[in-house]
Amino acid sequence: MSASSETSSINAPRSVASRRRAPRKPGQHEQVNDFFELSQKVRDAGLMERRVGAYIWRIILLGAAFVGAGALLVTLGNTWWQLAVAVLFGVLFTQTAFLAHDGAHQQIFASGSRNAWFSRIIGNLIVGMSYGWWTRKHNRHHAVPNTIGKDGDIATGTLVFVPGEDTDRGGFMGWITRRQGWLFFPLLTLFAFALHYHSIRSVVQNPKLKHRWVELLFLIIRLVSFPIIIIWLLGPGLGAAFMGMQLMVFGVYMGASFAPNHKGMPLIPEDSKIDFLSRQVLTSRNIKGGRLVEWAMGGLNYQIEHHVFPRMPSANLRFVRPIVKQHCAERGIPYTETGLFEAYKIIVTYLNRVGLGYADPMDCPVKTEFRPR
């Protein structure tokens, strides 16, 4: 699907082409057979194999960048150029979060426990984000993306993502809701605070969290020691400015990388009957832009492929894209790709329409085609 067709879908329904089904295997649903065939093509191409070497290079380069950033922090001294170093740290923490994301999806090592500990260590100790909290939340999202009442990523909070849901709020929150599209990026400057807060709260309040005390120790070390080091090196004034800049960059970078993947895409009613492949593809959006965008978004620009094959190494997603795209075309499943800034425009427009109380700003065939029979 082109960017222009996606934009027009804000105001008018999209039609779903008739699907051409492959021969049905005995005892198998057509939809299951569709995904089985796609999965077999991908496995035959060797694209589910681990890419440990690629991840080792990412870790080495990221480690070298942290060493360089640390050297700048120590040697530049008390100068406002340190705010540029703060920007660099914000970028590096986000790139580390992308690595933790891949490990949590079992993409790096063959061993599940190695992946978990890798993500637990770098997620908590370097990024300052709870592995246990994020994994539970993110796994639920992958199971039911953009599904009303089930996907926590579209639950009402500061922003309202579901048309007609809490759009009549009064007071200050109502003021934000009516302007939420325009306020989306300014609000992302506070996103890092939200991530750190929810991480701490989850670990403290959830006694069933696996390796809870390890996570809490790592979080305390990261969230206490880093600001102390910064203020000790730069003094309270410049140190506070450094921390504020780092947190703003981290929040905006994280939010701007994850938001284009699903925001403004079709929503699925809670009781709809929809197969796995259609659910993942219809609710996800790929971002065009080549290797630069792939690096900047940690491979999340191939969101459709990531949702269909969440354990596939991110380095393989660009290779599986033509296979998935052709498979979707053969079965009439809309496959959405757009540019990064076009995606942001769609998100802002969508959020503004929802905030102003439009009943259904993203008309789409999902509700009618997959309603319960």
Backbone torsions as a table, in degrees:
resi	resn	phi	psi	omega
1	MET	NA	135.1	179.9
2	SER	-79.3	165.1	179.1
3	ALA	-63.6	-38.4	-177.9
4	SER	-65.6	-37.7	179.0
5	SER	-68.8	-32.6	178.7
6	GLU	-69.3	-42.3	-179.4
7	THR	-62.2	-41.5	-179.0
8	SER	-66.8	-22.4	-178.0
9	SER	-70.5	-10.7	176.1
10	ILE	-66.5	-30.7	-174.3
11	ASN	-108.6	-14.0	-176.5
12	ALA	-144.3	149.6	-179.8
13	PRO	-65.7	149.9	173.2
14	ARG	-100.1	146.9	177.4
15	SER	-100.2	144.2	178.6
16	VAL	-101.3	127.2	-178.5
17	ALA	-66.1	154.5	176.0
18	SER	-63.4	136.9	-175.4
19	ARG	-89.2	136.4	175.9
20	ARG	-96.6	110.6	-174.5
21	ARG	-89.6	144.3	172.9
22	ALA	-74.5	160.3	177.6
23	PRO	-52.3	133.6	-174.9
24	ARG	-83.0	131.9	177.4
25	LYS	-80.2	147.3	-179.1
26	PRO	-56.1	131.7	175.2
27	GLY	77.1	7.8	-177.9
28	GLN	-116.3	138.8	172.6
29	HIS	-69.0	151.5	-180.0
30	GLU	-59.6	-43.2	-177.9
31	GLN	-64.5	-39.4	178.0
32	VAL	-64.0	-39.6	179.1
33	ASN	-64.5	-37.7	177.7
34	ASP	-58.1	-50.9	-178.1
35	PHE	-68.6	-37.0	178.8
36	PHE	-59.6	-44.1	-179.8
37	GLU	-64.4	-43.6	178.1
38	LEU	-62.6	-45.8	-179.6
39	SER	-60.7	-38.7	180.0
40	GLN	-67.1	-40.2	176.7
41	LYS	-59.6	-42.6	-177.0
42	VAL	-68.3	-42.2	179.3
43	ARG	-66.9	-38.9	178.1
44	ASP	-63.0	-29.8	178.7
45	ALA	-81.2	-4.4	178.0
46	GLY	74.4	19.7	-173.8
47	LEU	-84.7	-4.0	175.5
48	MET	-94.7	-1.5	179.3
49	GLU	-69.5	147.6	179.4
50	ARG	-65.0	150.4	178.2
51	ARG	-122.8	60.3	-175.3
52	VAL	-59.5	-40.9	-179.5
53	GLY	-58.5	-42.3	179.4
54	ALA	-63.8	-38.3	179.5
55	TYR	-71.5	-35.2	177.3
56	ILE	-60.7	-42.9	178.5
57	TRP	-63.6	-41.0	177.6
58	ARG	-60.4	-43.3	-179.3
59	ILE	-65.2	-42.6	179.6
60	ILE	-62.7	-47.2	-179.3
61	LEU	-64.6	-40.5	179.3
62	LEU	-66.8	-40.8	176.9
63	GLY	-62.0	-42.4	178.3
64	ALA	-63.4	-38.1	178.3
65	ALA	-65.2	-38.8	176.9
66	PHE	-64.7	-41.1	177.7
67	VAL	-61.6	-43.8	178.6
68	GLY	-63.2	-42.4	178.3
69	ALA	-63.9	-40.3	177.7
70	GLY	-64.0	-39.3	178.7
71	ALA	-64.0	-41.7	177.0
72	LEU	-63.0	-42.5	179.5
73	LEU	-58.1	-42.0	-176.6
74	VAL	-77.5	-37.3	-171.0
75	THR	-90.8	-25.5	-176.8
76	LEU	-68.7	-30.8	179.0
77	GLY	79.2	-160.7	-174.5
78	ASN	-83.5	81.9	180.0
79	THR	-140.1	150.3	179.9
80	TRP	-70.6	-7.8	171.3
81	TRP	-63.9	-15.8	176.9
82	GLN	-62.6	-21.7	177.8
83	LEU	-66.2	-29.2	174.2
84	ALA	-68.3	-35.0	175.4
85	VAL	-66.7	-36.4	176.7
86	ALA	-61.7	-40.5	175.8
87	VAL	-60.4	-43.8	179.3
88	LEU	-60.3	-43.9	178.1
89	PHE	-63.4	-38.1	177.1
90	GLY	-60.5	-40.7	177.7
91	VAL	-66.9	-43.6	-177.4
92	LEU	-66.8	-38.5	177.0
93	PHE	-63.6	-37.4	178.8
94	THR	-68.4	-42.6	176.9
95	GLN	-61.9	-35.3	175.8
96	THR	-66.5	-37.8	177.1
97	ALA	-62.3	-35.9	176.5
98	PHE	-62.5	-40.8	177.3
99	LEU	-64.2	-42.7	178.2
100	ALA	-62.1	-37.8	176.7
101	HIS	-59.1	-46.9	-179.1
102	ASP	-64.2	-41.4	178.1
103	GLY	-64.0	-39.6	179.0
104	ALA	-64.4	-26.2	177.0
105	HIS	-88.5	9.6	178.1
106	GLN	64.7	31.8	-175.3
107	GLN	-89.0	-20.2	-168.2
108	ILE	-92.9	-56.7	-176.8
109	PHE	-107.6	159.6	175.5
110	ALA	-72.6	-27.3	-179.0
111	SER	-85.6	127.2	178.1
112	GLY	-63.9	-39.2	-178.9
113	SER	-67.9	-35.7	177.8
114	ARG	-65.5	-42.9	176.4
115	ASN	-59.9	-44.9	-177.8
116	ALA	-63.1	-45.7	-178.6
117	TRP	-69.6	-36.3	175.7
118	PHE	-58.7	-49.6	-179.2
119	SER	-69.3	-36.0	179.7
120	ARG	-64.1	-41.4	-178.5
121	ILE	-70.5	-54.1	-175.4
122	ILE	-74.7	-30.3	179.0
123	GLY	-66.9	-48.5	-178.2
124	ASN	-80.0	-46.9	-170.0
125	LEU	-81.1	-28.5	-179.0
126	ILE	-105.4	-48.0	-177.0
127	VAL	-82.1	-33.9	-175.9
128	GLY	84.5	30.9	-179.0
129	MET	-128.5	130.6	-175.1
130	SER	-66.2	123.2	176.7
131	TYR	-63.5	-44.8	-177.7
132	GLY	-63.8	-45.6	179.3
133	TRP	-64.2	-48.9	-175.7
134	TRP	-65.8	-39.2	-177.4
135	THR	-64.3	-44.3	178.6
136	ARG	-61.4	-45.8	-179.2
137	LYS	-64.0	-45.2	-175.6
138	HIS	-72.0	-35.6	177.7
139	ASN	-64.9	-38.5	175.9
140	ARG	-63.2	-40.2	178.2
141	HIS	-61.5	-43.6	-179.8
142	HIS	-64.4	-33.5	-178.8
143	ALA	-70.6	-37.2	-175.3
144	VAL	-138.1	61.6	-176.9
145	PRO	-61.1	135.1	176.8
146	ASN	56.2	26.3	178.0
147	THR	-95.1	120.5	-175.4
148	ILE	-61.4	129.9	178.0
149	GLY	84.8	-6.4	-178.2
150	LYS	-124.1	-38.8	-178.8
151	ASP	-86.4	111.9	-179.1
152	GLY	-64.2	-19.9	-178.9
153	ASP	-70.4	-15.6	176.7
154	ILE	-114.7	12.1	176.7
155	ALA	-69.4	146.7	-179.3
156	THR	-67.4	130.6	174.6
157	GLY	-140.8	-121.4	172.4
158	THR	-64.8	-37.6	178.2
159	LEU	-105.7	153.9	176.5
160	VAL	-112.1	122.5	-176.9
161	PHE	-105.1	-20.9	-176.0
162	VAL	-100.4	124.1	-179.6
163	PRO	-55.5	134.4	176.7
164	GLY	80.5	0.5	-176.9
165	GLU	-101.6	111.2	176.4
166	ASP	58.2	29.6	178.5
167	THR	-85.4	-4.0	178.9
168	ASP	-99.5	18.9	180.0
169	ARG	-61.3	143.8	179.0
170	GLY	-102.8	-176.5	176.6
171	GLY	66.1	-152.5	-175.7
172	PHE	-65.0	-39.6	179.1
173	MET	-64.9	-35.5	176.5
174	GLY	-66.2	-37.9	176.9
175	TRP	-61.5	-42.4	178.0
176	ILE	-64.3	-44.9	-176.6
177	THR	-59.4	-41.9	-177.7
178	ARG	-69.8	-14.6	-179.9
179	ARG	-124.8	19.7	-166.8
180	GLN	-65.1	-26.9	176.9
181	GLY	-65.5	-47.4	-180.0
182	TRP	-68.4	-28.2	-177.6
183	LEU	-89.0	-2.5	-173.1
184	PHE	-57.0	-53.1	-177.6
185	PHE	-70.9	-40.1	173.2
186	PRO	-57.9	-38.0	-179.9
187	LEU	-68.2	-26.4	178.7
188	LEU	-64.7	-19.6	177.1
189	THR	-64.8	-17.7	178.4
190	LEU	-101.0	0.2	-173.7
191	PHE	-64.3	-35.5	179.9
192	ALA	-62.1	-41.1	177.7
193	PHE	-60.0	-40.9	179.8
194	ALA	-64.4	-42.8	180.0
195	LEU	-62.8	-45.2	179.4
196	HIS	-66.3	-40.9	-179.2
197	TYR	-63.3	-49.6	-178.9
198	HIS	-64.9	-33.1	177.5
199	SER	-63.1	-50.6	180.0
200	ILE	-63.1	-46.7	-177.9
201	ARG	-61.3	-41.9	-179.1
202	SER	-63.9	-44.9	-178.4
203	VAL	-67.2	-39.7	-178.5
204	VAL	-70.8	-39.1	-171.8
205	GLN	-92.7	-12.1	-175.5
206	ASN	-109.8	95.6	-178.7
207	PRO	-69.6	-14.6	-179.2
208	LYS	-89.9	-1.8	-179.7
209	LEU	-64.7	128.3	-177.7
210	LYS	-67.4	133.9	-178.3
211	HIS	55.1	42.4	-176.0
212	ARG	-57.6	-47.0	-175.0
213	TRP	-70.5	-31.3	175.2
214	VAL	-65.4	-45.8	179.3
215	GLU	-61.2	-43.9	-178.8
216	LEU	-62.4	-42.9	178.7
217	LEU	-60.9	-47.0	-179.9
218	PHE	-61.9	-42.6	-179.6
219	LEU	-63.4	-42.9	179.6
220	ILE	-62.7	-45.1	179.0
221	ILE	-57.6	-48.1	-176.5
222	ARG	-68.3	-48.0	-171.5
223	LEU	-81.2	-14.5	177.5
224	VAL	-102.2	-46.5	-173.4
225	SER	-70.0	-38.8	-176.9
226	PHE	-62.7	-49.9	176.5
227	PRO	-61.0	-36.6	179.6
228	ILE	-62.6	-44.6	179.0
229	ILE	-61.2	-44.0	-178.5
230	ILE	-62.7	-47.6	-178.7
231	ILE	-67.6	-35.4	177.7
232	TRP	-64.6	-38.6	-178.8
233	LEU	-78.9	-37.3	-170.2
234	LEU	-110.5	-10.2	-176.2
235	GLY	89.6	164.8	-173.9
236	PRO	-64.8	-41.3	-177.4
237	GLY	-68.1	-60.0	179.5
238	LEU	-65.4	-34.9	178.5
239	GLY	-62.6	-42.3	177.9
240	ALA	-65.0	-40.4	178.0
241	ALA	-64.0	-40.4	177.7
242	PHE	-59.5	-49.3	-178.2
243	MET	-64.0	-39.7	178.5
244	GLY	-62.8	-42.3	179.1
245	MET	-65.9	-45.0	-179.6
246	GLN	-59.9	-43.8	-178.9
247	LEU	-67.8	-39.1	178.9
248	MET	-64.9	-44.8	-179.7
249	VAL	-64.0	-44.6	179.0
250	PHE	-59.6	-45.9	-178.9
251	GLY	-64.8	-45.7	-179.4
252	VAL	-66.8	-42.8	-179.2
253	TYR	-63.3	-45.5	178.7
254	MET	-62.0	-51.2	-177.6
255	GLY	-64.5	-40.1	-179.4
256	ALA	-71.0	-17.9	177.5
257	SER	-87.0	-34.7	-177.1
258	PHE	-90.2	-33.5	-175.1
259	ALA	-59.5	-42.1	-177.0
260	PRO	-63.9	-14.3	-173.1
261	ASN	-70.4	-33.9	-174.5
262	HIS	-140.2	-22.3	-175.3
263	LYS	-66.6	131.2	-176.9
264	GLY	84.3	2.7	174.1
265	MET	-91.8	166.1	-176.8
266	PRO	-54.8	143.3	173.8
267	LEU	-99.6	145.0	-177.9
268	ILE	-110.6	124.5	176.9
269	PRO	-58.8	149.8	-173.3
270	GLU	-57.1	-36.2	-173.9
271	ASP	-99.1	15.4	-179.1
272	SER	-73.5	147.8	175.7
273	LYS	-101.1	112.1	-176.1
274	ILE	-147.1	138.2	-176.8
275	ASP	-75.5	163.3	-173.7
276	PHE	-58.3	-49.4	-175.3
277	LEU	-63.0	-47.5	-179.7
278	SER	-64.0	-40.5	179.9
279	ARG	-59.3	-46.3	-176.2
280	GLN	-70.4	-39.9	-175.8
281	VAL	-76.3	-43.9	-176.5
282	LEU	-64.1	-29.2	-174.4
283	THR	-98.5	0.8	-175.7
284	SER	-115.6	154.3	-179.4
285	ARG	-131.5	129.7	172.4
286	ASN	-86.7	150.9	178.2
287	ILE	-113.5	123.9	178.8
288	LYS	-79.3	161.9	176.6
289	GLY	144.2	-1.8	174.8
290	GLY	77.0	-158.3	-171.6
291	ARG	-66.2	-32.7	179.6
292	LEU	-63.5	-47.2	178.3
293	VAL	-65.9	-37.1	177.7
294	GLU	-59.6	-44.9	178.1
295	TRP	-66.2	-45.9	-175.9
296	ALA	-62.4	-33.0	-178.2
297	MET	-102.4	9.3	177.6
298	GLY	62.0	27.6	-178.0
299	GLY	85.5	-4.7	-179.6
300	LEU	-71.5	-9.6	175.8
301	ASN	-66.2	-22.7	174.3
302	TYR	-94.5	60.5	-172.0
303	GLN	-69.7	-34.7	179.1
304	ILE	-61.9	-50.5	-179.5
305	GLU	-64.4	-38.1	178.8
306	HIS	-63.4	-38.7	-179.0
307	HIS	-74.7	-32.9	178.2
308	VAL	-74.6	-36.6	-179.6
309	PHE	-129.3	74.1	-173.5
310	PRO	-64.5	-18.6	179.2
311	ARG	-95.4	2.2	178.5
312	MET	-73.9	132.6	176.6
313	PRO	-54.5	137.7	-175.8
314	SER	-60.2	-27.3	179.2
315	ALA	-67.1	-18.6	-179.3
316	ASN	-93.6	-9.3	-172.5
317	LEU	-63.0	-37.0	-179.9
318	ARG	-67.9	-25.6	179.5
319	PHE	-80.5	-29.4	-179.0
320	VAL	-84.6	-17.1	-176.9
321	ARG	-53.6	-49.5	-179.2
322	PRO	-60.9	-34.3	179.6
323	ILE	-66.1	-46.8	-178.9
324	VAL	-66.3	-42.6	-178.1
325	LYS	-62.6	-44.4	179.3
326	GLN	-66.0	-40.1	179.8
327	HIS	-62.4	-41.5	179.1
328	CYS	-66.9	-39.2	179.3
329	ALA	-63.2	-39.5	-179.7
330	GLU	-66.3	-25.1	-177.4
331	ARG	-109.9	8.9	174.5
332	GLY	68.7	26.8	178.4
333	ILE	-93.7	118.3	-179.1
334	PRO	-56.4	128.4	-177.9
335	TYR	-118.0	115.5	-169.8
336	THR	-103.7	126.5	173.4
337	GLU	-134.3	143.4	176.6
338	THR	-155.8	168.4	175.7
339	GLY	-74.5	162.4	-175.5
340	LEU	-63.2	-49.0	-177.3
341	PHE	-71.9	-29.3	172.8
342	GLU	-65.1	-39.0	177.4
343	ALA	-63.5	-41.9	178.0
344	TYR	-61.8	-40.1	178.8
345	LYS	-62.6	-41.7	178.5
346	ILE	-62.7	-43.4	-179.4
347	ILE	-62.6	-47.3	-179.3
348	VAL	-62.0	-44.3	178.9
349	THR	-62.6	-44.8	-179.8
350	TYR	-60.8	-50.1	-177.8
351	LEU	-62.2	-39.5	178.2
352	ASN	-63.4	-42.1	-179.8
353	ARG	-66.7	-41.6	176.6
354	VAL	-62.7	-45.8	-177.9
355	GLY	-63.3	-27.4	179.2
356	LEU	-88.0	2.1	171.5
357	GLY	91.4	15.8	174.8
358	TYR	-61.2	135.0	-174.6
359	ALA	-65.6	-39.0	-176.2
360	ASP	-150.8	77.6	-176.1
361	PRO	-71.9	-11.4	-178.7
362	MET	-124.7	62.4	178.0
363	ASP	-55.5	133.1	-179.2
364	CYS	-156.0	163.7	-176.8
365	PRO	-75.5	-5.5	-174.4
366	VAL	-60.2	-44.3	-174.8
367	LYS	-64.6	-37.2	-176.8
368	THR	-85.6	-38.2	-175.1
369	GLU	-74.6	-33.5	-173.1
370	PHE	-114.7	20.5	176.5
371	ARG	-66.8	154.9	-179.3
372	PRO	-59.2	137.1	178.8
373	ARG	-92.1	NA	NA
